């Protein structure tokens, strides 16, 4: 279970195991990058970048969950995302939170 809250309804935290992370640097194909650049001239959503960010977010979250499982966690609380552009056409997403054991 992953939550952005500090508590989990119906469960109690019995042990805090530490902060866990997952990250992903995602890029798109040059052709899609060019189309997105053209889209910026006329306005509207750059769907290829939206897709890129969604894919990176899912990957980062899955890696964070795997990090938590390695240390025996059954939940993550206080989960957050951070993002940065690492180069043109690439974005880094970092998912992080506090791994816990619950009962």
Protein Blocks (a to p, Z undefined) as FASTA:
>chain_A
ZZfbfbdehiacfbdfbjcdddddddddfklmmmmmmmmmngpadfklmmmmmmmmmmmm
mmmmmmmmmnopabdehiacddddfbghiacddddddddddZZ
